[in-house]
Amino acid sequence: MTATVLNTQKMSLLSRRELLDTATRIMALAAWPGCAAADDYPSRPIRLVIPYTAGAAGDQIGRPWADRITSLLGPIYVENIGGAGGAIGSAAVAQSAPDGYSLLLGNGSTQVMIPLSSAQPAYDTVRDFRAVYRLITSTLAFAVHPSLPVKDLRELAAFAKANPGRLSYGTPGVGTGNHLIGEMFRQQSGVAADLVHVPYRGMGPATNDLVSGQISSVVAVVSSQILQLHHAGKLRLIAVTSDRRLSGAPDIPTVIESGMPGLRYAGWFGLFAPRATPDVIVERIAAATRTAMADPRLQENYRSQGLEPDVDSGPDKFQRLVEDELARLAPIVKSIGLKRD
């Protein structure tokens, strides 16, 4: 009887979440015998899923990491699975074997915004994923077609009000971080009825339509492609959501300078594994990534694109950041009624 009482008391000290995590890992290990051979990891090529179409910002972040990490972990192959703002590719990794051979290049949209804005999300970030390492922090930018006579957010709002229903803005999908910022701009500037949202399967198609004049503007992740198009005069960047101006494009004002500090938004991209992936494998990937991120050439690759490499991330630190973002943005998403379905 005493032993039973002691065991019951001991179990009561465990949180429900810890019990569920433990049970999930045990079942996963039983279902996937290869996980037991974690000491041999990796023994075959690792798949990195980028949940966006080829050529978008995800490629410019994930592929340089894959190229650099090959010498540390072995062969990496990249698979672009675009659609639904990143939800399709993310769900594919969530449903993969928890053996370290399928990783996701996730971001604030796939891991925070999509689960929060979906009535029936295809995955739960905390339940289905483990954070491994944040690779970079990024910023979003408002970009307009060069023919639009606006140079900042104030002028964009004024033009939209003067031309109701004529202007549109593109994003990589409903419920993404890009969409959140676009909707916040519509509400805070009073142009909710005058600026139409156009969701795409990825930022690449949206950018192409902006350049060709099919849409008026986009809310995009700052990338080398976006900066090149800006400098070439094929689109015009009018504001960035970072606290400070970008070193690669110091002429672009921030949303703070534009009188809309509520639009500040720090994006990020990082590595995620299926939730039941063993600790030893997650730590091995994180350790190799930390070594890769210390490479000055990889750092310069990212900085040249307006991105800031994270040289001091890790599974626990990154997991806390993701969970904090979920808690912080949940009430905002609810308050503006942002819904994917």
N, C-alpha and C positions, 0 to 999 in steps of 0.2 A: 504493500500500500504506500509506504514511504517513497519507494522508488518511483511509483506512478505519479505521486504528487510532485516530486522534484522534477520529473520529466515534463509534466504539464506546466509547471512554473517556468521552466527553461524555455519551452516553446512559446509561452506567452510573451517572452521578451523579444521574440522575433517579430518583425513587422509582417503584415500580410504580403507586402510587396516582396520581401526577402524570401518568404515561403514560396510564392508563385515563381519567382526567378529561379530558385533552386529546383523546383519541380520541373520547370520548363527545360532547364539545362540537362537534368537527368534523362528526361524523355528524349531530348534531342540527341544526346550522346548515344542512347540506345538505338535510336533510329538511324544514326549515321556513324557506323563503326569507324570510318576514316578519321573522325575527330579524336579517337583514342590515340592516334599516332601523331599527336601535335608536335612531338619532339622532332619529327621528320619534316615539319612544315618549313618552306613549301617544297613539294616534290613534283609539282606540275605548274603550268602557267596559271596566273591569277587574272581573273576578269574584273575590269573596272567599268562599271556601267555609268555612263554620263546620260542623265535622263532628259536630254535635249537633242535637237537635230544637229547634225554635223555642221561645223563652222561657227557655231555660236560661242558665247563666252565660256561655256563649260569646257569646250575643247581646248581653249587657250589656257585653262587652269589645270585640267586633268591630264592632258597629254604631256606637257613638260614634266609633271611629277612622275608619270609612268616611264618616260624616257630615263629620268635620273634614278629611279628606284630599281630599275632592272639590274644594275650592277650590285645592288644590296640584297634584293629578294629573289631575283631570277626573272624569267619572262613575264611580262604584263601585256595583256591585250585589251584594247579599249572597244567598248560596244556602245554605240549611240542608240538609245531607245527613247525617242521623243514622244510627245503627246500629252494632253491634259495638264499642261503647265509643269510637267515633270513627274506627275503622279504615276504614270504607266511604268516608267523605268524604275522608279522608287519601289513600287509594289513588286516588281519582278525580283529585286534584291531581297526584299522582306520575305519573300516566299522561297528563297534559295536555301540550299543546305548551309547550316551554320558551321562551315569548315574552313573559313578564311579564303576560299577561292572565288568568292563573289563579293565585291565591294561596291559601294555607291558613292559617287561624288554628289553629296547632298548640299543643300544651302538653306537659307532662311525660308524660302518659298516651299521647298519640298518637305522640310522637317517641321516647320512651324505653321506657315500660312495655310497650306492645303489641308492639313488635319483640322485646323481650327475653323475653316470656312466651309467644310464639307458636311452635309447632313449625314452621309454614310461613307466616311473615308475608307479607302481601300487598305489602309494600314494605320497603326497607332505608333507614333514616333517612339514613345517610351517603352511600349510593350514589344515592338517588333524590331527595334534597332539598338545597336550599341555605338556610341560615339567613339571614334578612334583618334582622330587628329584634325584640328582646324588648320587648313593650308594657308588661307589668305583672308584678309578683310577687304571689302570692296565698297564702292559707293554707287548709287544710282544717279542717273542724269535725265533731265528733261531735254529732249531734242526735237527740233521743228524742221519742216521743209524750208529751204532757203528763200522760197517765194513768200513766206509768211512774214509780214512786216512787224516782227516782235523781236526784242533783244533780251527780255527777262520775263519772269513770271507775272509781274504786274501787267506788263503789256499783253501777255498771252491771255490773262483773265479779261482785260478790257476788250480785246479783239473778239474773244469768244462771246461776250455779252452783246457786242455790237453785231455779231453774225450768228445768232442762235441756230443751233443744229447743223451748222456748216463744218465745224471742226471736229476732229476725232483724234483719239490717241490709242496707240497699239501697245500691247504687252504680250509676254509669252504665255498668257493664259489667265483665266478667272481664278481668283484666290491666291495669286502669287504676290510676293512682296512688291513687285512693280505695280500690280493692280491696287494694292493697299495704298501706296503713295499717290497713285493717280486719283483714287476716290477721295482721299483726304484733301488733295488739292482742289478737286471739284467742290467739296463742301466748304472748305475754309475760304475759298476765293469767291464763293457764291455763283459758280457757273455749273452747278449740278445738272441743270436742264440744257445747257448749251454746249457741252463737250461730250461726245459719244465714245464709249469704250468699245474697242475692237480687239477681241482676244485672238491670239495666233497659237500655232503648235510649237512655236519657239521664237526666240528673238531674231534669228536670222531672217525668216520670212517677213517679220514685222519691219525690220530695218530696210530690207529690199523695197517694200511697198512705200516706206517713207521717202527713200531716195527717188523712187519713180513718181512720187506725187499721189499715190493712191490713198494715203492717209496724211493727216496734217502734222502729227507728232507722235512720239513714243516716249515711254519711260523705260530706260534701258540700263543694264549694268555697264559701267564704264569699262571698255576694253580697248585693245590696240586698234581693232577695226573701227570702233566708234570714234576714237580720237583721230585716226587717219581720215575718215570721212569728214569730220569736222574741219580739220586743217585743209582738206582739199576743197572745201566749200560745197560739198554734196549734201550736208545737213548742218544745222546750227545748234550747238549745245548752248542752252540758256541758263541752266542752273544745275548744280550738283548737290546731293543730299548730305555731304560730309560737313564736318565742322569747319574745315579749312579748304582753301582752293587747292586744286591738284597741281603738283609740280610739273606734270606733263602737259597741262593746259591751264596756266595761271590766269588766262583771260576770262575764264568762266566763273561767274559769281556763285556763291553758295546760296542755299535756301534761306539762310539766316540774313544774308545781305539783301535778299529779295523781300525781306519783311515777313517770311513765313517759317519761323524757327520750328514750328510743330511738324514740319516735313523732314526733319533730320532723320536719317536712317543709315545705319551701318550694316552693310551686308557681309556675308561670309560664305565660303565654300569649304567643305571638309569631307573627310572619309568616314563612312559608316559601314558597319558589318551587321549581319543578322543577329538578333538579340542573344541567341544561345551560343554564339561563337566563344570558344574557351578563352579564358584570361591569357594563357600563355601565347596564343596566336595573336590576340589583339595587342598585347604588349610588344610582340615581335614586330608587327607592322608599324606600331607607333614609334618604336626605337629606330627602325630603319628610316622612317619618314623624318624624324628629328635630325638624323645625320644628313639626309638629303637636303633638308631645308637650310642647313648651315652652309651649303655650297653657294658661294658668291655669284656664280653664273646663273643658278636657278633663281636666286633672289633678284638679280638684275632683270631676268626675263619677266618676272612678275611686276616689278616696279616700273618697267618700261610700258606696261599696259595700264598703269594707274592703280595697281593693286599693291597691297602691303603684305608681304610674307610673314607668317607666324612662326617664329623660330623656337617658341617655348610652349607648345601645346601638349596635350596628352589626353588619354581616355577620360580620366576623372574630371579634369578641368573643363574639357569640351562638353562632357555630359551635363555638368552643372550649368554651363552657358545656355545650352539648348533648353533645358528645363526652365531656366529663368526666363528665357524668351517666350516660351509657351505661356507662362503665368502672366508676364507683362502685357503681351499682345492680345490675350483672350478677351479682356473687357473692351479693348479698342475695336476689334473685329465685330464684336456684338453690337457696340454702340452705333457703328455706321452701317450695320446690316449687310456686311459683306458675305455673300453666299455663292457657292459654286454650283449647287443644284437646287 
